[in-house]
Amino acid sequence: MPSYGCISKIEEYNTFRVTIIINKKMKTKILSVITMLVIVLGLTTSTFAANIDAYTVLNDITSINKIEVHGNVELYVSDASSDQVKVYNKYYSESALIQNKNGVLRITSYKNERLVVWVSANDLRSISAYDNAEVKTFGTISKIEFNVDLHDNAEARLNIDAYSASVTVKDNAKADLKGSATELNLNRDIESNVKSNNFTATHYNENKVSFAAEINNELINM
């Protein structure tokens, strides 16, 4: 019969062997999980990169000083030393219109899928947006004079550094302003449709169109 010392050593050996087997199984599972995550992340990254890289550059557009946006368009604008227009959709297979005439760049698309456009310009001075278009600045845009007018359900998120800025918000349009200006002229129909808590202006002039309309209505009803 084996001694109790031998039995304890055999049990210790078996316990150690079982522990090794369990650890190997755990490592295998962990490696499998890591491998799956790497594959998923790799696919996600490659898909994201593919979407970002899928754009068309319109090289024949120059001297942009004003942009008009109509329809279902998401527009990004930024400062640059030269003008460039990038369209992040299959532009030529969509019913979209992008044309430049006398310094005015017109972007129009009424498809259900948003037309995404990035415009970098050297001398952009004005932006007009209609329908449900959305306008965003990429970084801060620095201008001497800059005018923005929004209509219908258009929205704008703007980071501006300007000497003189004029912002008009009509209908149900909305604006979120950041940055600063020496002079700011703000025209809006509805007060809550303009956020300017993060915008500073040395001289500030505001015209509340809806408030004037309410006064006129009260005078008429008197």
Beta strands, then each sheet from edge to edge (+ up, - down):
strand 1: 56-58
strand 2: 66-71
strand 3: 73-79
strand 4: 84-87
strand 5: 96-101
strand 6: 104-109
strand 7: 115-121
strand 8: 126-129
strand 9: 134-137
strand 10: 141-150
strand 11: 155-169
strand 12: 174-188
strand 13: 194-208
sheet 1: 1+ 4- 7+ 3+ 9+ 11+ 10+ 8+ 2+ 6+ 5-
sheet 2: 1+ 4- 7+ 3+ 9+ 11+ 12+ 13+
end
